[in-house]
């Protein structure tokens, strides 16, 4: 599978890195990039050799949101577009959420608008020390999209999310870490290598447990407690029946690290 605005690489540890590749525009989203990212994520999701996905940006930016070099307009060219309830921003978010591999956003530089939403949709965010993130919509007279108004309150609470969205201000890496948006802040120098090493350590974990854990976490805010407890029990029974748990128990007895194979 080839792409015009994405760079795809895979490590021997099963880390699939998807790099948004429009560095001259801070990886702003044009129609081609909008179409390519969900396809790349779907490909990673269905490839058993992939254990974890990293999304990052080429050059000095992560993703600056919609490319505004041409005046934006609402879709109106045909009936399908007019009746599309998700558009590309919705499909970006769902492609991340529905990928049952852990998804890391390696935020190497500015992330704004839909780029911020893309990072928020990921399971884990690693942020470069010099990076800045922003909802930014109100600066252009717009309301949020790309899941920003869904994920941000869940990550930082409604009051803080309201302030971030309504002011449209920038957040630096230290604030992202302090309020829980970032799992780690990594130095700008060697950021890609450090993020890759972080990802490879996580990729050594159990694929079955990762997938089921991601399902449970995604459903947690919309499921009643008793129903959620039932889902947890079903998932952990599935894990106990897996070869990975048997391997983990052997490794515990043998005082070594387990080798998980996703079976």
N, C-alpha and C positions, 0 to 999 in steps of 0.2 A: 504494500500500500504506500503510495507516494503522496506528498503534500507540498503545496506551494509555500505555505506560511507556518509550517511546523517542522521542527527537527526532532527526530525520534531516535532514541538509543536505548539499549538494554544491557545491563551488566550480568555477569555470570551469577550474581546473587539473586537475580530475578527482579531487579529494580528497573522499571520502564520509565525513562525520563522523556517527558513531552515538553519541548521548548517552543514557546510562542516566538515566532521569528519575523517580526517587523521592527527591527531595532531603530530604524530611522524615524518611526512614529511612536516610540515607546511601547511598541506592540499593541497599538490601538486596533480595535476590531473593525475590519471591513467585511463585506459579505463572504468572501472566500474563507477567511479565518473563522468566521462565525459558523460556517458549515463544517470545517475540518476538525475542530476540537472534539465535538461529540463523536465523530467517527473514529478518531484516534483513541478516545476513552473506551468506546465499545469494543474496539479491537483488543485493547489491553485487558478488558474485563473478561473476554472469552478465551484468552490465551493462558493455558494452565502453567506455562513457564514463567508468567509474570506474577509476582507475589506482592508487589507494591508499586504504586504510581507516584511519580514526582512531576508536578507542573511548575515550570519556571519560565523566565523570560530571557531572551537574547539581549545583549548589550546592557544598558544601564537602567532598564525599566522592567517591571513585571508585566503590567498591563494597565494602560491609561484609560481604559473604557472604550466607548464608541468613538471611532475616528470621525472627528468633526471637521475635517478638512473640506468636506462638502456639506451643505446645509442638510440636516437630518429631516426626514419626513416619515409620517406613519405609512405603513404598507397600504397601497391602494391600487396595485397594478392588476390584480385579478381577484376573483371571488375567494380562492383558497387563502390568499394572504389577508384579505379583509376579515375572514372568519377564523383566522389563526389565533387561538387564545394563549399561546405560549411565546411565539416568535423565537428568535435565536437565543435571547437571554434566558428564557425558561428552559430551553433544551440544554443549554450549557450547564445550568444548575442540576437538572435531573440526571445528566450524564455523569456528573461527579457523585451525586448521592446514590445513584443506582449501581455504580461500580462497586462490587463486593470485595474489591481489594482496598486496603488502606490507601488514601490519597493524601499526599503531602503537598501543600503549597509552599514552594521555596521562594519567598518574596525577596528578590534580589534588588529591587528598586521600587520606584513609585507604583502604587496600585490605587486606582481611583475608579469610581462608578462601577461598571460591570466587572472591571478588574478586581475591585475590592470585593464585590459579590462572589466572584470566582474563588478568591482566597478564603472567604468566610464559609463557602460550601465544603471546602476540603475538611478532612478529619483532623489534620494537624497543620499548623502554620509555623514555619521557620522563617525568621525575618532578619535580613541584613541590618547591621547597626546603622547604616546611613539611609535606610529606606524610610519612606513616608507613605502612609495610607490615608485614604479619605473617601467618604461617601460622595461628597462634592456635588450632588445633584442640585441642591438649592442654589448653587452659584450660577447655574444655567436656567433657573426657574423651573426645575423639574422635581418630580417625586421619585423615590427609589424604585429600582427594578433589580433584576438578577438576584433575587432572594435576600437583598440587604435588609429589608424591613422584617424578614422572617428570621434570619440567622442572628443578626446583631443583638436583638433583645435576649435571645437565648444564650448568647455568649457572655454578655456583659450586664444584663438587666435592662429593664425598660427605661428607667430614668436616665441612665448613662447613654443608652442607645438613642434616646430622643435628643439629648444634647448634641451628640455626634452628628446625627442626621440633620437636625434643624440649623446647626451652625455651619455645617459643611466644612469644618476645620480639618487640618492635617493632624495626624497622630504619628509621633516618632516611634522608633522601635522600642525604646525603654517603656513608653506608656503602653504600647501593645502588650509587653510582657507583664507589666504591673496590673493591668485590668483583665488579663486572662485571654487576650486574643492570640498571643504568641506562645508556643511551647518553649521556644528558645530564641535568643538573639545571638547571631553569629557574626564574627568580624567580616567586614567588607572584603578584605584581602583573603583570598582562598575560600570565599563563601560557597562556591559551587562544590568544591571538594569536601568541605565540612558538612554541607547539607547531604551530599552523596553518602558520606560515611555514616551520618545519622540514619539515613534511609536504609542503608544496608544492614545496620544493626537491627532495625525493626523488621526488615524483610526476613530475618532468620526465624521469626515467630511462626505460630501454627496457622496455616491458611484457613482451615475449617473454622477454628475459633474466631479468627479475625472476621470472617464473613458473617457468622452468626452474631457476633458482638456488634458489628456495624448495623445489622438489621434491628437489633434490640434498641440500640441507642437512637436510631432514626425514628423509631415508633414510640419512644418513651413519653414524649410530650402530648401525644394524641391518644394514648391508650389508658383506660382505667386501671387502677392498681391490680385488682384481682386478675383481670385479663392479661396484664403484663407479666404477672407472676407465673401464669400458665405458660406464656410464651418463653419465659426464662427457663422453666423446667423442661419444656420440649427441646430447647436449644442445648441445654447442658447434657441431656440424655443423648442427643446426637453426638456431642463431643465425646462422651464416655465410650460410645461405641466405635470411635475412630481409632485407627492405628497410631495417630499422633499422640493420643493420651497414653496408650500402652507404651510407646517409646518414651514419653516423659516420665512415666513411673519407673521404667527400667533405668533411665538416666539418673533419676533421683537416687535409686539404690546403688548405682555404680559411681555416684559422685562425679558426674560429668555433665556437660551441656547437652540437651536433647537435640536431635536432628529431625526437624519436622519436614514432612513430605506432602502434606495436604491430603492424606488418606485416612 
